[in-house]
Amino acid sequence: MIDLFGETSISNYNKNKLLFSDRSFHDWYRFVLSYPPHLVRDYIKYFNLDKSDLILDPFCGTGTTIVEGKLHGIPSIGIEANPFAHFASTVKTDWEVDVNELRTCAVQIREKALLTLKLSGISDAPSLNNLNVSNLFSIQPEKNKLILKDSISPVPLHKVMVLFDCIKAYKNKKSYQYLMLALGNSIVYEISNLKFGPEVGVGKIKPDVFVVKTWYNQVVKIALDLETLNGEQNTFSEIILGDSRNIAAILNGKKISAVITSPPYPNEKDYTRTTRLESVLLEFINSDKELKLLKKTLLRSNTRGVYKEDTDDHFVQNISEVQRIAKEIEDRRIELGKTSGFEKLYHKVTKLYFGGMTRHLEEMKTVLRQGANLAYVVGDQASYLRVMIRTGHLLGEIAESMGYELMDIVQFRTRFSTATKDNLNEEVVILRWNG
């Protein structure tokens, strides 16, 4: 057993905590449930990776693995299907920008936005007077349906849209993408009414908040991080918008030395909801049709993203443990008399998830160097009528049947399950491809 996360390492509480020393670049924008940078560093060290290697994160998210690869001078590639997450990870790993230009643009935008708000009788500072202003900007009805009700209050929304319009005037500037990411980050964590616990929902309503000031301070943080660089910006990194189940076509002949990643877990968490508000407000998703097309490029991990034409379940029709779990879920549903449309799909999405992962691992075999090492962070689940899914052990079993060498399954941490009221394991499945 590999003791990377034992008692001699860090506490369970801190295993997912973003350390203060890791905030540079990583906190430009980060999923609440992202794995921490120190996990990536542990496996960079354990796999003995250096600048001659190429790291892949096929479920890139907001770029934790790619940022760490770049900080350590190791070339890396990320693949991500969610357009806003793809944008965020791209910006977080693009460090070639004139910091003075970034600051100048931010000051100009700040002053223009403040003036625009003032002329309409609105202060950026939270004020009772702001709440009485009429003719506030609002979201188009079609787009409004895509976001959670009350996820952002009317006055902060108006300020965001004014600021966004001011930023768009700088679209031809290199600084534009950093200015946009700063706004996306500010919307989620300071301006909106969202809470994460672990699913995204609506928390305490904020009738009014600083918007321009919050955004400007985030730009300043980005600029300060960029000023700390000492040549790492020259290390190759690339973030590709694509489906992780089609790896071979995406990588176009590139050979991978190591994989460090965390795919979605088989649960009812709709991962598109995590980025929905900023995706809609900043025009990364503009219609239900675009959202549906996005969901079809994702690994099937929840019933909100299951479609009649899905066929990934065919890849596990001979995997007895997957079939057993799916049958147990369906039998439990019938026993309990659960009849909702989503509940009827629980057994189906379980097979689609493991089928999609099987399809992914099969594709991976075509792009791995001989002796490549892989680390997949996954979690046990009991979201489907309290039927336990030992995700790590099942993926390890599937990988072995496909010719991978299962090196170990290492417990990373535990997390509390709201479904079972139990602590569930999150584990790292360590594989090797010997060719």
Secondary structure, 3 states (H helix, E strand, C coil): CCCCCCCCCCCCHHHHCCCHHHHHHHCCCCCCCCCCHHHHHHHHHHCCCCCCCCEEECCCCCCHHHHHHHHCCCCEEEEECCHHHHHHHHHHCCCCCCHHHHHHHHHHHHHHHHHHHHHCCCCCCCCCHHHHCCCCCCCCHHHHCCCCCCCCCHHHHHHHHHHHHHHHCCCCCCCHHHHHHHHHHHHHHHHCCEEECCCEEECCCCCCCCCHHHHHHHHHHHHHHHCCCCCHHHCCEEEEECCHHHHHHHHCCCCEEEEEECCCCCCCCCHHHHCHHHHHHCCCCCCHHHHHHHHHCCCCCCHHHCCCCCCHHHHHCCCHHHHHHHHHHHHHHHHHCCCCCCHHHHHHHHHHHHHHHHHHHHHHCCCEEEEEEEEEEEECECCCCCCCECHHHHHHHHHHHCCCEEEEEEEEEEEECCCCCCEEEEEEEEEEECC
